[in-house]
Amino acid sequence: MDAAYALRHSNGKEEFLRFTDWALGHINIEKTDAFNIRTAMQYNTGDFEDDALFSLAQLTLCDYFITSDKKLREVHGQRDPNIKVLSPEEFAQAMMQNSVTPS
């Protein structure tokens, strides 16, 4: 989670703190490995960092993948139907409406 990005795009410190508290209760910290890197290299979307993160999201069975890159949302959104690919704004809005639920 990019806290500085989230704070800049929130509706103030209170909303940011609420989102951060919620997110910390739902985040898993995962490590990457050679298999993850090799998988990401096959995606070849032009954004290796997001490709590596999406590959890790698949390997760890994540429910959501959050990216501000519209092209990557379209590409990765079609890659795995089990992962909801959202913009940070879409994710924050869904979270505020309590429609984001981990499986």
ZITA-V455829 format. One record per pair of residues at least 24 apart in sequence whose C-alpha atoms are under 10 Angstrom apart, sorted by the first residue. I is the first residue (numbers start at 1). J is the second residue. D is the distance in Angstrom with one decimal. If there is no record, write none. Layout:
# ZITA-V455829
i->I j->J d->D
i->I j->J d->D
This chain:
# ZITA-V455829
i->1 j->27 d->9.0
i->1 j->66 d->9.2
i->1 j->88 d->9.9
i->5 j->88 d->9.1
i->6 j->88 d->7.8
i->6 j->89 d->9.1
i->6 j->92 d->8.9
i->9 j->88 d->8.7
i->9 j->89 d->7.8
i->9 j->92 d->9.6
i->10 j->88 d->10.0
i->10 j->89 d->8.7
i->10 j->92 d->8.5
i->15 j->92 d->9.7
i->15 j->96 d->9.0
i->16 j->92 d->9.7
i->18 j->96 d->9.2
i->19 j->92 d->7.5
i->19 j->95 d->7.8
i->19 j->96 d->8.0
i->22 j->95 d->8.5
i->22 j->96 d->9.8
i->23 j->92 d->9.9
i->23 j->95 d->9.2
i->26 j->101 d->9.2
i->26 j->102 d->7.5
i->27 j->62 d->9.7
i->27 j->102 d->9.9
i->28 j->60 d->9.3
i->28 j->62 d->9.2
i->30 j->56 d->8.0
i->30 j->57 d->9.2
i->30 j->60 d->8.0
i->31 j->56 d->8.3
i->31 j->60 d->10.0
i->32 j->56 d->6.8
i->32 j->59 d->9.7
i->35 j->59 d->9.5
i->43 j->75 d->9.4
i->43 j->76 d->9.2
i->43 j->79 d->9.6
i->45 j->71 d->8.8
i->45 j->72 d->7.4
i->45 j->75 d->8.0
i->45 j->76 d->9.3
i->46 j->72 d->9.3
i->47 j->72 d->8.2
i->50 j->76 d->9.5
i->51 j->76 d->8.5
i->54 j->79 d->9.6
i->54 j->80 d->9.6
i->54 j->83 d->9.3
i->54 j->85 d->9.4
i->57 j->83 d->8.1
i->58 j->82 d->8.6
i->58 j->83 d->7.6
i->61 j->103 d->9.6
i->62 j->102 d->8.5
i->62 j->103 d->8.7
i->63 j->100 d->9.3
i->63 j->101 d->8.4
i->63 j->102 d->6.2
i->63 j->103 d->6.8
i->64 j->91 d->8.5
i->64 j->100 d->9.0
i->64 j->101 d->9.6
i->64 j->102 d->8.5
i->65 j->91 d->9.2
i->66 j->90 d->8.8
i->66 j->91 d->7.2
i->66 j->92 d->9.9
i->67 j->91 d->9.6
